[in-house]
């Protein structure tokens, strides 16, 4: 695989976190439309269904976006990204929908699986694989779904595929720093200072993959990524979409596109509290809960905030409320968490997008069930 490069920036530049219009977060190696929540809230549809259950949200996502095993970004030009395939696998597994799971994995294996046992990031109907670089959040979610499916359904093919992908993640998508072993966003980020996206790290996935493989390196990845995430949260009230980690453990917030754009809490970073609220460690759940006070400052949430919690866009997203629901859940406020899950549902219903609907389904599932192997329901939060 070829390695994409990015431009590190100085610590001084990273402190300009709250000024100006926000740039919608994009993959740092992408020349295309935003992969995360790119559709604006200006496109609306009637809110026919609100207060939907997690199962209903999952079924809606599968019905709306999965076509013959391909998860289609219908609001972003009809392409497919590895993250979407991984979300589809997790959602189908949570629905105990073995048929759809099999279709999604068959398509993924045929079109995105590389010789390195990782997933090419982007596919289009016109060009096939349009970007062969992998993204570790997709690889991690897919590996998690595969080993869970292999265990539940007694299918050794899923187990073997999940273990192979897990091994490839450790081999190609991790780096060692003074903070410990951290999860890189992809093989392209293997030079110091390392690009870091705290919302890619999934403590629940790390533990599931260690249990499935018996490889203790997953504990090291969990501990190192927790330390890096804690360092991200030490420097600002909210986590930035992207950061850089130096070999000595220094962490700096930065824009999504190297030396350009705004440093924001947006489409990427909002996944962090969801990932950490379902963790099985109280220390990791505390990281999710630590941002709740900042997010409580306004009942209504924008789709992007500066790192102090001020809105930098007029757009809205269900993910913003899912993220706060996770933070409140981790902080021990079940009533506030439940209220935000309802806000999430209403927002997703009125401003439907592939990304928002995926995280409405995943967020509700992670916070109200242990079906994906997390421990949120053991922490006394929303039920």
N, C-alpha and C positions, 0 to 999 in steps of 0.2 A: 504493500500500500504506500502511496505517496503521502508525505506529511505536509499539511498546510501550516503556514506560519501566521503569527499575529504580532502586533506591535505593543510591547510593554510600555507603560507610562509611569511617570514619576509619582511618588506618594503625594506631592503637593497638588498635582492635578486631580487626584482622586478625591480630594476634600471638597471639590465643587459638586456637591451632591444634591443641592436643593433648588438650583436656579434654572429658569428657562423651561421651555417645552420639552416633554419627554420624548425620547426616541423609542419606538416600539422595539422590544428586544428581538434580535435575530440571532441565528447561529453565527458565530464569528467567522465561519468559513463559507457562509452562504452568500450567493449573489441574487437570491430570489426573495420572494415575499416572506414575511415573518412566519416562523413555524409555530409560534406559540400565541394563540389568541389573536391572529392578525385581523380578523373581521371587526369592524367598529360596531359600537352599540347603536349606531344610527339605523341599522337594519333590524327591524322589529317584526314580531308576529304576535298574534293574540295569545294571551296566557291561558290556553285551554285547560292545562293541568298544573295545579299547584299542590303543594304538600304531598308530593309523590314519595312513595317509599323508595328505599335504595334499590329494591328489585325492579320497580317500575322505571327508575332512572336508568338502570343497566339495560333493561329490555328496550327502552327508547333509543339508547345509543346504538345498540346492535341493529335495530330495525332501520335506523335513520342513516347510518354511515357505513355499514358493512355490505359490500357487494361482491358476492362470490369469493369471500375470503379476503378481499382487499378493503382496508379501512380508508375511505375516501374523504379527503378534506374538501367537502363540497363548497365551503365558503372561501376557499383559498386556491381556486383554479382547478380543482379536481385531481390534484396530485396525491401521493402517499408518502409518508415518512415512517421511519422505523419505530419512532415513538408511538405513532398511531396503531401500528400492528401490535406492539407490546401492550398498549392499553386495551385493545380488543381482546387479546389473550387473557388478560387479568379479568376483564369484565365478563367474558364468556365463561371462564372458570368459576367465577363467583356465582354466576347464574346456573351452574351445573349444566351448562349447555355444551355437551360433548361434541355434537355435530358442528356447531359454529366454531368452536375451538379448533377442531380438526381442519376445517376449511381455512381459517385464518393462518394456522401454522403451515399448512400445505402451500398456500400462496406465498407466505413469508420465506419459507425454505427455498421455494423455486425461484423467487425474484430478488431476494435481498441477502440471503446467507452467503457470506464470502468464504474463501479458502481458509481464512483465519478463524472461522467459527464465530464471527461477529456479524452484525447486520449493517449493510450499506444504508446510508441515511435517507436518501431521497430517490423516488421513482416517479416517472411521469408516463402517461399513456403514449406520448409521442416519442420519447427517447429511451424508455426503459430506465435503467439506473442512471440518474442524472448527477449523483454525488456518491461516490463509493466510500467516503469516510464514514466511520462508525461514530455513534453517540452513546456514551456509556449508560445514560439513564434508560435508553431503550433496551440496550443489551441486558442491563440488570433486571429490568421489569420482565423482559421476555424469559430470561433464565429462571427467574422466580416462578413465573406462571408455568413453565414447562416442568420443573421438578415437583411443584404442587400437583399438577395434573397427572404426572406419572405415578405419584403416590396414591392419589385418590382413585384413579381409574385403573390402576394396575397395568399401565402401559409403559413398558421398558424403553420404547422408542422416545417417548417424551423425556423420560428420566435421563437417558443417554445424551440427548440433545441439550438439555439444560445443564448437565454437568460439563459438557464440552464447551458450552458458551461461558460457563462460570470460570473454567480454567483459562479461557482466552481473555476474559476481563482481567484476571490477575496478571496475566502475562503482558498484556498490551495497554491496559488502561489504569495503571496504578504507578505511583512514584513514591520514593522515600524522602522525607524531610525531617527536620528536627521535631516537628509535631507528630511524626510517625508516618505510616503508610497512608497516603491519601488516594481517593478515587479521582482520576483525571477525567475530563469530559470526553476524551478520545485519544487515540494514538498520536494524533497530530499535535497534542499538547505536551510532548515528552521532553521539552527543554525548560530549564529554569530561567526566570521565575515561571512557575507552573500556572497555567490558567486553571481556575477552580470555579465550579458552580455548586454551591452548597445544596441546592435543591435536587441535585442528581443523587446524592447519598441517601441510601435507604437502610436504616438499621435493621428493620424487619427482614428485608431481602438478604442482607449480609448474614443474618443468623440462619435463615432458611437454607441458604446455599452452603453454609458451613455444616449444617446438620446433614444435608444431602450428600456432600462430598467428603466430609471428614477432614477437610483442609483447614488447618488452624490459621492460615494466612488471612482468612476472612475476619477473624477476631482483630488482627492487626489493622485491617482496612477499616473496620468499624471504629476502633479506638482512634486511629489517626484522622479519619474524616470527622469524627465527633470533635476532636481538638481543633481542627481547622474551622469547623462550623462555629464552635464557641468563640474562636478568635475573630471571625467575621462579625459576630454579634457583640463582641467587646468594643468594637470601634464605632458603632452607630446603633441607634434605637431599633432600626429595621435592617434586615439583611439586604445586601445588594444583589441584583440579578447575577452579576459576575464579579469575581475577585481574582487576584493573583497571589500565589503563595511562593515565597522565596525558600531556598534550601535551609536557611537558618530559622524558618518558622514564621517570619514576618508576613503578615497578611494585609493586603490593601484592596479596598473596593475599587472597581473600575467599570467603565462603560462596556456595553455588549460588543462593541466593534473596535477594540484596541484603543486608539487615542482619540476617538470621536464619539460624540453623543453624550447623553446624560447618564449619570449614575442613579439608578432608581430601584425601588422595590416594586417589581412588576410581574409580568406574565411568568417569568422563570422563578423568581424568589418566593412567590406565593405558594409554591409547592412545598417549601421547606417545612412550615409548621405541620402540614399534612403528613409528610414523611416521618417527622419526629414525634408527632402526637401518637402514632400507632406503635412506637418503639416499645420494647419490653423492659427497658432500663429507665428508672425514675430520673436519672441524670439527663438522659436524652429527651424524655418528655418535658423536662424543665426548660430545655432550650426552646421548645415550641411555645411553652407557656410564657416565656420571658418577653415576648413581643406583644402579648395581649394588652398591657396598659397603653401602649402607643396606639394600637388599633382601636381602642375604645374611645378615643377622643372625638370621633364623629360616628353617629349611627349609620349614615350613608357612606359607603366606600367607593372610591374611584378605582379604575382598573390599574392605575399606576400612582404611586406615592413617592415623594422624596424620602430620604432615609430618616427624616424626622417625623414623618407621618402626614405631611401636607400633600393634598392632591395636586398632580401636575397634568391632568387630563380630565376632560368631562365625560369620557367613556366609562361604561360600567361593565362588570364581568361577574358572572356567578362564582368564578374562582376566588375573587376577593373575599366573598362571604364564606366560602368553604374554608379558606385559609384562616379567617378569624374564628370560625367555628372550631377549627382544630386547636388554635391557640387557647381559646376559652376552655375547651375540653381539657387540654393539658394543664391549664391553670386551676382546674377543679370546679369550673362554673358550668354545670350541666344545662341550666336554664338558658344562659346566654348562648351556649353552643347550639342548643336546639332552635333558638330564635334565628340564629344566623344560618342554619341549615334551611330554614323556611325561606329566608331572604335569598339564599343561593338558588333555591328551586324557582322562586318567582322570577328572579333575574334571568336564569337560564331559559325559562319558558318564554319570556318576552324578548330576549336577545339571543336566539339560538346560534351557536357556533360549534364547530367540531371540537375545539379545545375546551370551551366552557362546558359542553355537554359531557365530554369525557371525564372532566374533573368533578362535575356534579355527581356522576355515577360513582367514580372512585372515592371521592371525598365522603359521601354518605356511607359507602360500604366500609371504608377504613375506620370511620368513627363509630359505627353502630354494630359492627360485626367483627368476628375474628376469622372469617372465612378465608382471608388472604394471608393468614398466619401472623397478623399483628396482635398487639396486646392492649389496644385502646379501651376495649370493654372491661379490662381488668383494672383500669386505673380510676374507676369511679366517675367517669364523665358521662356524656350523653348515652342514652340507652335506646 
